[in-house]
C-alpha cells in the first residue's frame, strides 16, 4: 500500500496539472499529519479546486472542423452502475467497480489484460489495491506483489494513475473524472511528456463513490 503512494506522488511530480507536484519518500508519507487512524494527510486526497474539459465529437464533426483525425481518441465503452446488495457488504465499492468494469470491457470487446493505462479513484491509500483486483488487472490477493514488482509503474505491465491519481493530482470532485479522461487522452496521443507510458493504446477511467455510483469509460487510440 505504501509503495503505491510513493509511485503516485512520483507520477504527480511529473504532472504540471497536479495539485501535489513533489516526489515524496515513504518516510515523508508516513510521518505526515494523522487524519483518521493511521492515515496521514499524504495518504488522503487533498482539498482543492480545479477544472477540466473535453470535446466530444462525431467523425463527421471532426472532418468538418478540420481536426487531425490522428489525434482523435475513440470512446469504445461507457458504463454506469449503482450499489446493490452484495454477499460481502464490507467491499461494496469494489464489487460495484467489478460489475461496472466488466460491463465496460464487454462493450469494448477488451479484457483487463489489454489495458495499457488505468486512471482509477484512489481518494484514500487502500483504494488502488482494491480496485485493480476488482477490475481483473491482477488476481485477487496479488495487488501488493504486482505493485512491488513495478507492474503498475509507468513502463510496467499496466500504468495505474500516471497523473498521480486523486491523492497526487487532486480531487475537486466534479471535474475529477473529466481530468482522468484528459490524462488518458494525453497518454494515448503520446503527449504526456515525462510521465508517458510507452506504447499506450488502450485506457480505462474509473470513478466510484458519492452515494455508491460507479462510472467506467474505455478509450482507444
Phi, psi and omega in degrees: 000318183291321179298328178298318180294321176299317179300312186288325174293325176295316178297318181296329180295342179259004185251110181294347179264001184279149176287316175260115182242036180234128176291137184239143175275164178300321181297318178297317182297316185282340182265005181290177180297131181288134180255308180209121184060234178268356180291130177261172182299328181278359174257004181231152179297140180284162173274131181185176178243165180181176179210153177208152180212147174226156176248119178254126185218151175282168177298322179297319180292321178300317179293316182296324181276353179073026178285138178297114183296339179289343178263355179281133179251132184274138170267111184259354176195145171218125182225147177226146179215158178236153181300143174223189179281127180242154178298321178254094184290347182282347183228045186295326178295322178291319179294319178295320176299316180301310183297315184290322178295316179298324177298313181294318181293324177295319177301319186275347182075022181251164171245164180305327182289346179280344187284134176262327185228136172226126171250112185237163182287112180227057182298337179225160195304324188281340195296319183302319181295319178297316190281327178295328175288317180298325180283346182085012179291332172215160181295155179301132180085001184248003185300319182296317180295318178298317180298313180298328182283349183090010183298333182259006177282162168300126185093356179270197183299313178213114183285119183254124178057058176297337179289340190110353179068184181294328180290323182263311181288326183115166185214076178281021177068276186305308184278356190300313181297321177293324176298323176298317178300316178301320179296315181296319178301314178301318180295315183290334175278350184075028185245025184268003174063229186294341180256018182293129174272121184301134173069024182295124181234331185224134181223158180226134177248139187220130173227140180213150178123201180047072182082017175059059169241157183221138176232135178225131177235141176247131179237145180223147179288000000 
